[in-house]
Amino acid sequence: MDDLTGFQRDLLYVIAGADRPSGQDVKDEIEQYYTNEINHGRLYPNLDTIVTKELVEKGQLDRRTNYYALTEDGEQAITDRQEWKAQYID
């Protein structure tokens, strides 16, 4: 996870907290945290990056809608990150 941007880590956390969210679901959720609107040109390339890194799997809900779900590697990356952060923040 050390090679992800902060935005990519945030996407990973949003996906972890949802049940197979669509890209639009991820966008809606992450916009609640970020002060600026997240456009598709920012969202989908970053989702593709975490899919390529095999932290997230991408599947198809229907012909127009994809879903995203954590892989085992993604779950482990979040666990490792949380343990690392716990050393510094209680």
C-alpha positions in Angstrom: 0.0 0.0 0.0 3.0 2.3 0.4 3.0 2.9 -3.4 -0.6 4.2 -3.5 -1.5 7.8 -3.5 -3.6 9.1 -0.6 -6.6 9.2 -2.9 -6.1 5.6 -4.0 -5.9 4.6 -0.3 -9.1 6.5 0.4 -10.8 4.6 -2.5 -9.7 1.3 -1.0 -11.2 2.3 2.4 -14.5 3.3 0.8 -14.7 0.0 -1.1 -13.8 -1.9 2.1 -16.8 -0.2 3.8 -19.4 -1.1 1.2 -20.8 -4.3 -0.3 -19.6 -4.3 -3.9 -20.2 -0.7 -4.7 -20.5 0.6 -8.2 -18.1 3.3 -9.4 -20.9 5.9 -8.9 -21.4 4.6 -5.3 -17.7 5.0 -4.6 -17.8 8.5 -6.1 -20.8 9.6 -4.0 -19.2 8.3 -0.8 -15.8 9.8 -1.4 -17.2 13.2 -2.3 -18.6 13.3 1.2 -15.0 13.5 2.5 -13.4 15.6 -0.2 -14.3 19.2 -0.5 -14.2 19.3 -4.3 -16.3 17.3 -6.8 -14.5 14.1 -8.0 -14.8 13.9 -11.8 -14.7 10.6 -13.7 -11.3 11.5 -15.2 -9.9 11.3 -11.7 -12.0 8.5 -10.2 -11.8 5.7 -12.8 -8.1 5.8 -13.6 -7.4 5.6 -9.9 -9.9 2.7 -9.5 -8.1 1.0 -12.4 -4.8 1.4 -10.7 -5.9 -0.4 -7.5 -7.5 -3.1 -9.7 -4.2 -3.5 -11.6 -2.4 -3.8 -8.3 -4.8 -6.6 -7.4 -6.0 -4.9 -4.3 -9.6 -4.6 -5.7 -11.5 -6.8 -8.2 -13.8 -5.3 -10.8 -16.8 -7.1 -11.9 -20.0 -6.4 -13.8 -23.3 -5.8 -12.2 -25.1 -5.2 -15.6 -24.1 -4.1 -19.1 -23.4 -0.5 -17.9 -22.4 -0.9 -14.3 -19.3 -2.3 -12.7 -18.8 -3.2 -9.1 -15.6 -3.1 -7.0 -14.7 -5.4 -4.1 -11.6 -5.9 -2.0 -9.4 -8.9 -2.8 -7.6 -10.8 0.0 -4.5 -8.7 -0.8 -6.5 -5.5 -0.4 -7.8 -6.7 2.9 -4.3 -7.5 4.0 -3.0 -4.2 2.8 -5.6 -2.3 4.9 -4.8 -4.5 8.0 -1.1 -3.9 7.6 -1.7 -0.1 7.2 -3.9 0.0 10.3 -1.2 -1.9 12.3 1.5 0.5 11.1 -0.6 3.6 11.9 -1.4 2.2 15.4 2.3 2.5 16.3 2.1 6.2 16.0 -1.6 7.0 16.8 -3.6 5.6 19.7 
